Amino acid sequence: MADPVLDGLIDALRCLPGVGQKSAQRMAFHLLQHDRAGAVKLAQALQTAVDDIGHCQRCHTFSRQAICDVCLDPDRDPHLLCVVETPADQAALERTGSYKGLYFVLMGRLSPLDGVGARDIGVGALMERVSDGLVEEVILATNFTAEGEATAHVLGEQLKARGLKVTRLARGVPVGSELEYVDLGTIAHAFMDRR
């Protein structure tokens, strides 16, 4: 006999990436059986995040303020703008500590097969952002998937037409890896992009 409230919880957990029916069911049962306080904390944190977090008006990343802390940081180089697909990509670049410019988060990538076009990922907002008179170089840091490559190509053409310097993240053999274990596509790109 199914309970509609329990089924609703399991169905809600399935919206998370990589979570299927069985994983969602395990999570729901764990929270209800072993960690009701954790379930309440999770519910409150989700509600607060949904209510309080929006998008930065300049870079589109997640932010509680109209302009995020990165965009407001006076120590950032306003001449460099790194374009990423998601806030998770931005967070990964920030963890390296090696980039000190500003960002623009597309919140997606071009995918004609899925019906995702330039308007859906904010290309117009990006073109407006680079027209501030400060941006000199745009670093395209989209993922190295077919969609990410297509996105980088389309953006690169539009940005170059505006007279901006456009660069792309390098790709190649990961640090600490052995060539015999690296996939052939990565090795081929490493040869082409050698310096």
Summary of the structure (lengths in Angstrom):
residues: 195
radius of gyration: 20.8
end to end distance: 65.1
largest distance: 65.5
contacts: 487
relative contact order: 0.08
helix: 51%
strand: 14%
